Amino acid sequence: MADINDRMIKYYSKNDRNVIINAGQGHFATSHSHINYYIDVTRIKIRSTESIEAARSLRSKMAHQVTNVDTIVCLDSMEMMGAFLAEELNKGDFAMNNIHDAVYVVEPEENSIHQFMFRENVKPAIQGKDILVLVDTMTTGETMHRAIECIEYYGGRVAGVGSIFATQDILDDKYKVFSLFTAEDLPGYASYHPTECPYCEKGIPIEAMVNGFGYSKLI
């Protein structure tokens, strides 16, 4: 089988041709599921020009559907795009309650048992605030559930979820998900519970472990 990088294909956002992800097919595992695509969003996360375009595109998707954003909580090293998105939201179309007339951008800490938490100095950016959670990719929603549980524990109100790629447009029939790419953009994309994976049933080995930081080859 060809190396993962040799199978990667560029996919362009339907709403903005300047927003691009790379994806390649295979048998991959995340911490919660098995998937048939490795989705590489690195270019949006580390290149300022592409991160700016992605932030602008996401802001346009949120327009008229989210009215208040005080804080952006970033997961999976999404702080750069979060900062550019905050600049877009600061332009006046979105309301905020912050006394500094600026959207806050924070990242939760993850403890040894994989619970998210906020230190005392960050709590004021969460408590009583309307919050957008920003993540790179969302498949099963398990990580997002942990993040929302944390935010609500500290007194925040989740106004919505923003992502580069997501498999659903609403989470738990409650939280609106705004994404630049969906499963429909990747032909035949599928996510499976590890015990119900057809690749495993056929004896096809997992090629790599993947997460927001990249992939680790297993074969």
N, C-alpha and C positions, 0 to 999 in steps of 0.2 A: 504494500500500500504506500502511496506517495506520502511524503511528509505533510503535516498539517498546513504549514505555510505555503506549500505548493498547491494546495486545494482551495486556498482562500479566494473569495470573489468579492468584489466591491458591490455594495448595495446603496443606492441613493434614496434619500427621503423623497416621498411623493410630493411633499410640500415645499422642499428646499433642496435643490440639487447640490448645494454646497455642504450639506450634512451627509456624511458618509460613514458607513460601518463596513468591516470586513467579516465574512463568515464562511466557514467550511464545514462540510458534512462528515459525519463519522459517528462513533459511539463514545460518548463522554459522560462523565459523572460529576455532579455538583454535590454539595453537602446534603441535599434533600431529594435529588431526583437524578434520573438518567435522561440525557437529551441527545438528539441526533444532529445538532449543530453546535460548533464552537463559535461564539459571537465575540469578536474582538472590537472593543470600543476604545482602545488605547488612544487612538489619534484624537478623539474628542476630549479625552481626559487630560492629555499632556500638551496638546498644541493649542496655543492661545487663540489663533485665528479660527480654528475649527470649533473650539469651545464657545467662542463668541457667537458664531453662527448658530450653534445648537441652542444656546441660551435664548437668542432672539426667536428661533422657531418654536421653542417650548413656551415662551411668553405668549406668542400669538395663539397657541392652542388653548392656553389658560384664559385668555381674554373673554370676558362676559360670563365665565363659568366660576371663576374664583374672584372674589371682590376684595378680600382682606388677606394680606400676608405680612406678618411681623417678623418671622424668623424662618430661615431655611435650614433644616437639619440635613446634613450631608452624610451619606453612607458610602462605603467602598471608594474612598479617595476622590470624591466628587467635589472637593472644595473649590477648585478653580472654576468649573462651570457654575457652581453655586454662587461664587462672587460675581461672575458676569451676569447671571440671572438676577441677582440682587440689584445690580445697576439698572437692568431693564425694568424691574418692578419699581425702582425709585423714580422713574420718569413721570409718574403721576396718574397712571390709569388704575392703579391698585391702591386701596386705602391701607393705612397702618396706624397702629396705636402707640408706636415708640416715640418717646420724648425727643429722641435725637434725629427724628425725620430720616431714618435710614433703616433698611432691612438688615437684621442680624444674620450672620452665617456661622453656624456652629457644627461640631461633629461630636457624637456621643462617644464615650469611652466604653470599651467592652471588657468585662472582667473575666476571671479565670473560668467561670462556668457559663460564659457566652451570654451574659445578661448585659444589656446596655444601661449606662448610667451617666449622670451629669454631675460634675463637681459643683461646690457651693458658688464659685465665681461665675458659673455659666447658668445656674438656675434662673436668674432674672430674665434671661433670654427665652425661657420656656414657660414659666408659670404665668398663666393668664394670657398667653400669646396665641395668635392664629398662625399655624405652622404648616409649611409645605415640606414634605419629606422628599429628598432628592436621592435617587439611587441609579446605578448604571444599568443593571438589568433586573427584571423581576419575572420569575417563572412560577414557582409554587406560591410565593407570597409569604413563606415562613419567616424570612428575615424581616420583612415589612411588618408582620404581626408583632415581632419582638420590639421593633422600633416604636410602633404605635403604642404598645402597652407601656413602654418606658415613658414616652412623651406624656401620655395621659396620667401616669402615676405622678409625674412632676407638675401636673396642673396645666398642661398645654392642650390646645384644641387643634386637631389635625384638619386642615382645610383641604388637603388633597395630597396626591402623590405624583411626583414627576420622575420620568425615567427616560433613558435613551431607548431601551427595548423593554417591552412588557407583553405578556401573553393575555392580559385581561384589561378591560377598561374601567372596571369598578371592582373594588375589593370589599368582600363581606356585605355586599349590597348597601354600602354606606360611604366608602371613600372613593372619590373619583380619581382615576388614574390617567395622567396625561403623558403620552409616550410619543417619541419621534419615529419609532419603528414598532411594528407588531408582528405576530406570528404569520400574518397574511403576506408580509413582505418577503418571507423566506419560504420558498416552495417546499411543501411537505414537512414543515417544522413540527416536531412532536416532543413532548416531555412525558416521562413515565415514572411511576413510583418504582423504586428499585426492585420490588418483588414482582412487578408486572411488566418488566422490560422485555420486549420481543427479541432484542439483540442478545440479551443474556440467555433467553430460552433457546436460541439457536446456537449457543456456545461461542458467540462472537465476543472476544475480549474487549474490555474497556480500554480505549486508546490513551486517554489522559484524564486527569482530574482538572477541573476548570473552576475558576471563580473570577471575581472582579479584577484580580491582579494579573491573570493570565492562565497559563496551563502548565501542568507537570506531566510529561509523558510517562506512561506505564509500560508501553511496548515499543 
